Amino acid sequence: LRKQGKKQQADQLQNRLAEMRERFREEQAASAERKLAAARKLDVDQLVESAYLRTLSREPDEDEMQVARQYVQDAKDPSAGLRDVLWALINTKEFIFLR
């Protein structure tokens, strides 16, 4: 367009292209953030389920999963939250074996 002497149209298209590129970058970043959030949730759910299976030999029910998930999310460090959930499971009456 510039070679054809249509500088104004070329500038408009260039600005539009820059806007589209920026919007694409924003959408990509948002999509990556959503994927990361989903992966974090999936990891926590899998780890909580694994903790239940290893300590109580059963899967957590939905209420237990929700409580554990919330506890891990509220912890300042997810690994510390998961460690505390595991300790809570170890200290349940279900885990204790009496002779």
KELUM-77159 format. One record per residue: residue in one letter; x negated, z, y negated of N, C-alpha, C in turn. Coordinates in Angstrom, 3 decimals, always signed. Layout:
N
{residuo: a, n_X: X, n_Z: Z, n_Y: Y, ca_X: X, ca_Z: Z, ca_Y: Y, c_X: X, c_Z: Z, c_Y: Y}
...
This chain:
99
{residuo: l, n_X: -0.824, n_Z: +0.000, n_Y: +1.199, ca_X: +0.000, ca_Z: +0.000, ca_Y: +0.000, c_X: -0.864, c_Z: +0.000, c_Y: -1.257}
{residuo: r, n_X: -1.983, n_Z: +0.701, n_Y: -1.192, ca_X: -2.872, ca_Z: +0.728, ca_Y: -2.365, c_X: -3.445, c_Z: -0.674, c_Y: -2.632}
{residuo: k, n_X: -3.783, n_Z: -1.378, n_Y: -1.555, ca_X: -4.315, ca_Z: -2.740, ca_Y: -1.718, c_X: -3.275, c_Z: -3.664, c_Y: -2.317}
{residuo: q, n_X: -2.017, n_Z: -3.339, n_Y: -2.059, ca_X: -0.924, ca_Z: -4.162, ca_Y: -2.603, c_X: -0.541, c_Z: -3.709, c_Y: -4.005}
{residuo: g, n_X: -1.237, n_Z: -2.711, n_Y: -4.525, ca_X: -0.965, ca_Z: -2.256, ca_Y: -5.883, c_X: +0.191, c_Z: -1.269, c_Y: -5.963}
{residuo: k, n_X: +0.568, n_Z: -0.690, n_Y: -4.848, ca_X: +1.693, ca_Z: +0.253, ca_Y: -4.829, c_X: +1.149, c_Z: +1.678, c_Y: -4.719}
{residuo: k, n_X: +0.420, n_Z: +2.080, n_Y: -5.746, ca_X: -0.247, ca_Z: +3.377, ca_Y: -5.747, c_X: +0.753, c_Z: +4.530, c_Y: -5.665}
{residuo: q, n_X: +1.860, n_Z: +4.459, n_Y: -6.381, ca_X: +2.837, ca_Z: +5.537, ca_Y: -6.382, c_X: +3.436, c_Z: +5.740, c_Y: -4.979}
{residuo: q, n_X: +3.776, n_Z: +4.645, n_Y: -4.306, ca_X: +4.318, ca_Z: +4.750, ca_Y: -2.946, c_X: +3.267, c_Z: +5.301, c_Y: -1.985}
{residuo: a, n_X: +2.034, n_Z: +4.863, n_Y: -2.136, ca_X: +0.949, ca_Z: +5.344, ca_Y: -1.283, c_X: +0.755, c_Z: +6.847, c_Y: -1.481}
{residuo: d, n_X: +0.788, n_Z: +7.312, n_Y: -2.734, ca_X: +0.648, ca_Z: +8.737, ca_Y: -3.020, c_X: +1.801, c_Z: +9.539, c_Y: -2.423}
{residuo: q, n_X: +3.013, n_Z: +9.008, n_Y: -2.545, ca_X: +4.183, ca_Z: +9.691, ca_Y: -1.976, c_X: +4.059, c_Z: +9.806, c_Y: -0.455}
{residuo: l, n_X: +3.654, n_Z: +8.721, n_Y: +0.177, ca_X: +3.486, ca_Z: +8.749, ca_Y: +1.631, c_X: +2.364, c_Z: +9.694, c_Y: +2.059}
{residuo: q, n_X: +1.301, n_Z: +9.713, n_Y: +1.275, ca_X: +0.190, ca_Z: +10.604, ca_Y: +1.582, c_X: +0.640, c_Z: +12.067, c_Y: +1.457}
{residuo: n, n_X: +1.402, n_Z: +12.375, n_Y: +0.428, ca_X: +1.923, ca_Z: +13.740, ca_Y: +0.268, c_X: +2.882, c_Z: +14.098, c_Y: +1.395}
{residuo: r, n_X: +3.726, n_Z: +13.156, n_Y: +1.761, ca_X: +4.677, ca_Z: +13.395, ca_Y: +2.851, c_X: +3.938, c_Z: +13.642, c_Y: +4.169}
{residuo: l, n_X: +2.903, n_Z: +12.861, n_Y: +4.412, ca_X: +2.097, ca_Z: +13.038, ca_Y: +5.619, c_X: +1.426, c_Z: +14.411, c_Y: +5.626}
{residuo: a, n_X: +0.915, n_Z: +14.852, n_Y: +4.487, ca_X: +0.287, ca_Z: +16.172, ca_Y: +4.391, c_X: +1.316, c_Z: +17.270, c_Y: +4.674}
{residuo: e, n_X: +2.534, n_Z: +17.127, n_Y: +4.164, ca_X: +3.603, ca_Z: +18.100, ca_Y: +4.422, c_X: +3.950, c_Z: +18.142, c_Y: +5.908}
{residuo: m, n_X: +4.041, n_Z: +16.966, n_Y: +6.526, ca_X: +4.376, ca_Z: +16.904, ca_Y: +7.951, c_X: +3.268, c_Z: +17.530, c_Y: +8.795}
{residuo: r, n_X: +2.019, n_Z: +17.295, n_Y: +8.432, ca_X: +0.899, ca_Z: +17.899, ca_Y: +9.156, c_X: +0.947, c_Z: +19.422, c_Y: +9.045}
{residuo: e, n_X: +1.233, n_Z: +19.930, n_Y: +7.856, ca_X: +1.309, ca_Z: +21.377, ca_Y: +7.651, c_X: +2.460, c_Z: +21.973, c_Y: +8.453}
{residuo: r, n_X: +3.606, n_Z: +21.313, n_Y: +8.444, ca_X: +4.745, ca_Z: +21.799, ca_Y: +9.216, c_X: +4.436, c_Z: +21.777, c_Y: +10.703}
{residuo: f, n_X: +3.741, n_Z: +20.740, n_Y: +11.164, ca_X: +3.348, ca_Z: +20.652, ca_Y: +12.573, c_X: +2.419, c_Z: +21.806, c_Y: +12.936}
{residuo: r, n_X: +1.435, n_Z: +22.103, n_Y: +12.067, ca_X: +0.521, ca_Z: +23.221, ca_Y: +12.312, c_X: +1.285, c_Z: +24.543, c_Y: +12.386}
{residuo: e, n_X: +2.246, n_Z: +24.732, n_Y: +11.477, ca_X: +3.046, ca_Z: +25.959, ca_Y: +11.474, c_X: +3.873, c_Z: +26.073, c_Y: +12.756}
{residuo: e, n_X: +4.477, n_Z: +24.966, n_Y: +13.176, ca_X: +5.270, ca_Z: +24.978, ca_Y: +14.409, c_X: +4.394, c_Z: +25.242, c_Y: +15.624}
{residuo: q, n_X: +3.196, n_Z: +24.671, n_Y: +15.642, ca_X: +2.260, ca_Z: +24.900, ca_Y: +16.744, c_X: +1.857, c_Z: +26.370, c_Y: +16.782}
{residuo: a, n_X: +1.583, n_Z: +26.951, n_Y: +15.625, ca_X: +1.189, ca_Z: +28.361, ca_Y: +15.564, c_X: +2.340, c_Z: +29.249, c_Y: +16.023}
{residuo: a, n_X: +3.561, n_Z: +28.946, n_Y: +15.593, ca_X: +4.729, ca_Z: +29.727, ca_Y: +15.997, c_X: +4.955, c_Z: +29.601, c_Y: +17.502}
{residuo: s, n_X: +4.792, n_Z: +28.394, n_Y: +18.016, ca_X: +4.961, ca_Z: +28.173, ca_Y: +19.449, c_X: +3.912, c_Z: +28.944, c_Y: +20.240}
{residuo: a, n_X: +2.690, n_Z: +28.925, n_Y: +19.769, ca_X: +1.617, ca_Z: +29.666, ca_Y: +20.443, c_X: +1.903, c_Z: +31.162, c_Y: +20.406}
{residuo: e, n_X: +2.420, n_Z: +31.655, n_Y: +19.278, ca_X: +2.744, ca_Z: +33.079, ca_Y: +19.159, c_X: +3.868, c_Z: +33.456, c_Y: +20.118}
{residuo: r, n_X: +4.884, n_Z: +32.592, n_Y: +20.244, ca_X: +5.978, ca_Z: +32.856, ca_Y: +21.185, c_X: +5.462, c_Z: +32.877, c_Y: +22.621}
{residuo: k, n_X: +4.582, n_Z: +31.934, n_Y: +22.950, ca_X: +4.008, ca_Z: +31.899, ca_Y: +24.302, c_X: +3.180, c_Z: +33.147, c_Y: +24.570}
{residuo: l, n_X: +2.417, n_Z: +33.571, n_Y: +23.582, ca_X: +1.591, ca_Z: +34.763, ca_Y: +23.743, c_X: +2.466, c_Z: +35.997, c_Y: +23.932}
{residuo: a, n_X: +3.531, n_Z: +36.093, n_Y: +23.154, ca_X: +4.453, ca_Z: +37.225, ca_Y: +23.294, c_X: +5.106, c_Z: +37.227, c_Y: +24.674}
{residuo: a, n_X: +5.490, n_Z: +36.058, n_Y: +25.147, ca_X: +6.093, ca_Z: +35.958, ca_Y: +26.480, c_X: +5.082, c_Z: +36.340, c_Y: +27.559}
{residuo: a, n_X: +3.841, n_Z: +35.914, n_Y: +27.385, ca_X: +2.797, ca_Z: +36.258, ca_Y: +28.365, c_X: +2.535, c_Z: +37.758, c_Y: +28.366}
{residuo: r, n_X: +2.518, n_Z: +38.362, n_Y: +27.180, ca_X: +2.315, ca_Z: +39.810, ca_Y: +27.115, c_X: +3.434, c_Z: +40.539, c_Y: +27.834}
{residuo: k, n_X: +4.668, n_Z: +40.107, n_Y: +27.580, ca_X: +5.811, ca_Z: +40.753, ca_Y: +28.226, c_X: +5.724, c_Z: +40.573, c_Y: +29.736}
{residuo: l, n_X: +5.399, n_Z: +39.364, n_Y: +30.175, ca_X: +5.292, ca_Z: +39.089, ca_Y: +31.600, c_X: +4.202, c_Z: +39.943, c_Y: +32.220}
{residuo: d, n_X: +3.058, n_Z: +40.058, n_Y: +31.566, ca_X: +1.960, ca_Z: +40.865, ca_Y: +32.096, c_X: +2.384, c_Z: +42.320, c_Y: +32.233}
{residuo: v, n_X: +3.029, n_Z: +42.871, n_Y: +31.210, ca_X: +3.465, ca_Z: +44.264, ca_Y: +31.257, c_X: +4.464, c_Z: +44.447, c_Y: +32.385}
{residuo: d, n_X: +5.428, n_Z: +43.545, n_Y: +32.490, ca_X: +6.422, ca_Z: +43.649, ca_Y: +33.556, c_X: +5.767, c_Z: +43.602, c_Y: +34.932}
{residuo: q, n_X: +4.833, n_Z: +42.709, n_Y: +35.117, ca_X: +4.147, ca_Z: +42.606, ca_Y: +36.403, c_X: +3.336, c_Z: +43.861, c_Y: +36.704}
{residuo: l, n_X: +2.661, n_Z: +44.383, n_Y: +35.693, ca_X: +1.843, ca_Z: +45.574, ca_Y: +35.901, c_X: +2.702, c_Z: +46.804, c_Y: +36.185}
{residuo: v, n_X: +3.818, n_Z: +46.932, n_Y: +35.488, ca_X: +4.724, ca_Z: +48.056, ca_Y: +35.748, c_X: +5.288, c_Z: +47.943, c_Y: +37.164}
{residuo: e, n_X: +5.707, n_Z: +46.736, n_Y: +37.536, ca_X: +6.231, ca_Z: +46.540, ca_Y: +38.883, c_X: +5.171, c_Z: +46.868, c_Y: +39.932}
{residuo: s, n_X: +3.955, n_Z: +46.445, n_Y: +39.694, ca_X: +2.862, ca_Z: +46.735, ca_Y: +40.623, c_X: +2.617, c_Z: +48.242, c_Y: +40.718}
{residuo: a, n_X: +2.675, n_Z: +48.943, n_Y: +39.602, ca_X: +2.480, ca_Z: +50.392, ca_Y: +39.614, c_X: +3.558, c_Z: +51.071, c_Y: +40.447}
{residuo: y, n_X: +4.798, n_Z: +50.635, n_Y: +40.294, ca_X: +5.889, ca_Z: +51.204, ca_Y: +41.091, c_X: +5.684, c_Z: +50.919, c_Y: +42.583}
{residuo: l, n_X: +5.332, n_Z: +49.695, n_Y: +42.900, ca_X: +5.139, ca_Z: +49.347, ca_Y: +44.304, c_X: +3.986, c_Z: +50.139, c_Y: +44.920}
{residuo: r, n_X: +2.925, n_Z: +50.325, n_Y: +44.177, ca_X: +1.755, ca_Z: +51.025, ca_Y: +44.710, c_X: +1.962, c_Z: +52.530, c_Y: +44.817}
{residuo: t, n_X: +2.752, n_Z: +53.105, n_Y: +43.925, ca_X: +2.931, ca_Z: +54.557, ca_Y: +43.969, c_X: +4.185, c_Z: +54.972, c_Y: +44.723}
{residuo: l, n_X: +5.293, n_Z: +54.289, n_Y: +44.496, ca_X: +6.568, ca_Z: +54.709, ca_Y: +45.080, c_X: +7.062, c_Z: +53.772, c_Y: +46.177}
{residuo: s, n_X: +6.336, n_Z: +52.710, n_Y: +46.430, ca_X: +6.692, ca_Z: +51.719, ca_Y: +47.462, c_X: +8.069, c_Z: +51.107, c_Y: +47.232}
{residuo: r, n_X: +8.395, n_Z: +50.947, n_Y: +45.974, ca_X: +9.655, ca_Z: +50.286, ca_Y: +45.623, c_X: +9.507, c_Z: +49.666, c_Y: +44.243}
{residuo: e, n_X: +10.401, n_Z: +48.744, n_Y: +43.937, ca_X: +10.399, ca_Z: +48.137, ca_Y: +42.605, c_X: +11.188, c_Z: +49.019, c_Y: +41.644}
{residuo: p, n_X: +10.853, n_Z: +48.977, n_Y: +40.368, ca_X: +11.616, ca_Z: +49.770, ca_Y: +39.399, c_X: +12.996, c_Z: +49.152, c_Y: +39.183}
{residuo: d, n_X: +13.985, n_Z: +50.016, n_Y: +38.921, ca_X: +15.285, ca_Z: +49.456, ca_Y: +38.557, c_X: +15.214, c_Z: +49.037, c_Y: +37.094}
{residuo: e, n_X: +16.252, n_Z: +48.424, n_Y: +36.603, ca_X: +16.219, ca_Z: +47.862, ca_Y: +35.244, c_X: +16.008, c_Z: +48.948, c_Y: +34.190}
{residuo: d, n_X: +16.637, n_Z: +50.096, n_Y: +34.361, ca_X: +16.452, ca_Z: +51.186, ca_Y: +33.394, c_X: +15.010, c_Z: +51.677, c_Y: +33.382}
{residuo: e, n_X: +14.429, n_Z: +51.846, n_Y: +34.559, ca_X: +13.045, ca_Z: +52.287, ca_Y: +34.651, c_X: +12.107, c_Z: +51.256, c_Y: +34.032}
{residuo: m, n_X: +12.376, n_Z: +49.996, n_Y: +34.286, ca_X: +11.540, ca_Z: +48.937, ca_Y: +33.710, c_X: +11.630, c_Z: +48.948, c_Y: +32.187}
{residuo: q, n_X: +12.833, n_Z: +49.119, n_Y: +31.669, ca_X: +13.018, ca_Z: +49.132, ca_Y: +30.217, c_X: +12.289, c_Z: +50.314, c_Y: +29.582}
{residuo: v, n_X: +12.389, n_Z: +51.489, n_Y: +30.201, ca_X: +11.712, ca_Z: +52.674, ca_Y: +29.668, c_X: +10.195, c_Z: +52.471, c_Y: +29.697}
{residuo: a, n_X: +9.675, n_Z: +51.983, n_Y: +30.809, ca_X: +8.230, ca_Z: +51.756, ca_Y: +30.927, c_X: +7.764, c_Z: +50.698, c_Y: +29.935}
{residuo: r, n_X: +8.516, n_Z: +49.624, n_Y: +29.809, ca_X: +8.166, ca_Z: +48.549, ca_Y: +28.872, c_X: +8.119, c_Z: +49.085, c_Y: +27.442}
{residuo: q, n_X: +9.125, n_Z: +49.877, n_Y: +27.071, ca_X: +9.177, ca_Z: +50.446, ca_Y: +25.722, c_X: +8.021, c_Z: +51.411, c_Y: +25.496}
{residuo: y, n_X: +7.692, n_Z: +52.202, n_Y: +26.509, ca_X: +6.587, ca_Z: +53.146, ca_Y: +26.398, c_X: +5.269, c_Z: +52.409, c_Y: +26.153}
{residuo: v, n_X: +5.056, n_Z: +51.336, n_Y: +26.888, ca_X: +3.816, ca_Z: +50.562, ca_Y: +26.723, c_X: +3.782, c_Z: +49.911, c_Y: +25.343}
{residuo: q, n_X: +4.903, n_Z: +49.403, n_Y: +24.892, ca_X: +4.952, ca_Z: +48.772, ca_Y: +23.568, c_X: +4.705, c_Z: +49.779, c_Y: +22.449}
{residuo: d, n_X: +5.183, n_Z: +51.006, n_Y: +22.620, ca_X: +5.018, ca_Z: +52.032, ca_Y: +21.588, c_X: +3.618, c_Z: +52.646, c_Y: +21.587}
{residuo: a, n_X: +2.891, n_Z: +52.506, n_Y: +22.674, ca_X: +1.538, ca_Z: +53.063, ca_Y: +22.749, c_X: +0.620, c_Z: +52.310, c_Y: +21.799}
{residuo: k, n_X: -0.399, n_Z: +53.017, n_Y: +21.293, ca_X: -1.319, ca_Z: +52.348, ca_Y: +20.367, c_X: -2.192, c_Z: +51.328, c_Y: +21.080}
{residuo: d, n_X: -2.343, n_Z: +51.491, n_Y: +22.391, ca_X: -3.130, ca_Z: +50.565, ca_Y: +23.204, c_X: -2.346, c_Z: +50.300, c_Y: +24.495}
{residuo: p, n_X: -2.031, n_Z: +49.033, n_Y: +24.813, ca_X: -1.242, ca_Z: +48.745, ca_Y: +26.015, c_X: -1.852, c_Z: +49.293, c_Y: +27.296}
{residuo: s, n_X: -3.174, n_Z: +49.262, n_Y: +27.409, ca_X: -3.787, ca_Z: +49.775, ca_Y: +28.639, c_X: -3.589, c_Z: +51.285, c_Y: +28.751}
{residuo: a, n_X: -3.644, n_Z: +51.990, n_Y: +27.638, ca_X: -3.391, ca_Z: +53.431, ca_Y: +27.659, c_X: -1.931, c_Z: +53.698, c_Y: +28.019}
{residuo: g, n_X: -1.027, n_Z: +52.892, n_Y: +27.493, ca_X: +0.390, ca_Z: +53.039, ca_Y: +27.830, c_X: +0.648, c_Z: +52.820, c_Y: +29.306}
{residuo: l, n_X: +0.028, n_Z: +51.794, n_Y: +29.874, ca_X: +0.182, ca_Z: +51.534, ca_Y: +31.308, c_X: -0.436, c_Z: +52.646, c_Y: +32.152}
{residuo: r, n_X: -1.563, n_Z: +53.156, n_Y: +31.702, ca_X: -2.198, ca_Z: +54.262, ca_Y: +32.417, c_X: -1.278, c_Z: +55.485, c_Y: +32.421}
{residuo: d, n_X: -0.644, n_Z: +55.765, n_Y: +31.289, ca_X: +0.280, ca_Z: +56.900, ca_Y: +31.214, c_X: +1.499, c_Z: +56.694, c_Y: +32.106}
{residuo: v, n_X: +1.996, n_Z: +55.453, n_Y: +32.170, ca_X: +3.130, ca_Z: +55.158, ca_Y: +33.065, c_X: +2.715, c_Z: +55.427, c_Y: +34.509}
{residuo: l, n_X: +1.530, n_Z: +54.993, n_Y: +34.879, ca_X: +1.046, ca_Z: +55.227, ca_Y: +36.240, c_X: +0.930, c_Z: +56.722, c_Y: +36.535}
{residuo: w, n_X: +0.390, n_Z: +57.482, n_Y: +35.598, ca_X: +0.288, ca_Z: +58.926, ca_Y: +35.803, c_X: +1.670, c_Z: +59.558, c_Y: +35.914}
{residuo: a, n_X: +2.608, n_Z: +59.098, n_Y: +35.136, ca_X: +3.976, ca_Z: +59.626, ca_Y: +35.236, c_X: +4.547, c_Z: +59.354, c_Y: +36.628}
{residuo: l, n_X: +4.277, n_Z: +58.175, n_Y: +37.169, ca_X: +4.765, ca_Z: +57.844, ca_Y: +38.512, c_X: +4.108, c_Z: +58.719, c_Y: +39.572}
{residuo: i, n_X: +2.816, n_Z: +58.957, n_Y: +39.413, ca_X: +2.093, ca_Z: +59.788, ca_Y: +40.382, c_X: +2.638, c_Z: +61.218, c_Y: +40.375}
{residuo: n, n_X: +3.122, n_Z: +61.666, n_Y: +39.236, ca_X: +3.621, ca_Z: +63.036, ca_Y: +39.116, c_X: +5.113, c_Z: +63.175, c_Y: +39.405}
{residuo: t, n_X: +5.767, n_Z: +62.129, n_Y: +39.896, ca_X: +7.183, ca_Z: +62.239, ca_Y: +40.234, c_X: +7.352, c_Z: +62.914, c_Y: +41.591}
{residuo: k, n_X: +8.535, n_Z: +63.450, n_Y: +41.822, ca_X: +8.828, ca_Z: +64.074, ca_Y: +43.125, c_X: +8.807, c_Z: +63.030, c_Y: +44.241}
{residuo: e, n_X: +9.121, n_Z: +61.787, n_Y: +43.901, ca_X: +9.095, ca_Z: +60.722, ca_Y: +44.922, c_X: +7.706, c_Z: +60.520, c_Y: +45.492}
{residuo: f, n_X: +6.687, n_Z: +60.713, n_Y: +44.663, ca_X: +5.309, ca_Z: +60.454, ca_Y: +45.095, c_X: +4.736, c_Z: +61.616, c_Y: +45.903}
{residuo: i, n_X: +5.173, n_Z: +62.819, n_Y: +45.605, ca_X: +4.598, ca_Z: +64.016, ca_Y: +46.231, c_X: +5.062, c_Z: +64.114, c_Y: +47.688}
{residuo: f, n_X: +4.090, n_Z: +64.299, n_Y: +48.572, ca_X: +4.369, ca_Z: +64.488, ca_Y: +50.000, c_X: +4.164, c_Z: +65.955, c_Y: +50.346}
{residuo: l, n_X: +5.148, n_Z: +66.557, n_Y: +50.926, ca_X: +5.035, ca_Z: +67.959, ca_Y: +51.356, c_X: +5.032, c_Z: +68.023, c_Y: +52.876}
{residuo: r, n_X: +4.341, n_Z: +68.998, n_Y: +53.418, ca_X: +4.301, ca_Z: +69.165, ca_Y: +54.867, c_X: +5.464, c_Z: +69.965, c_Y: +55.346}
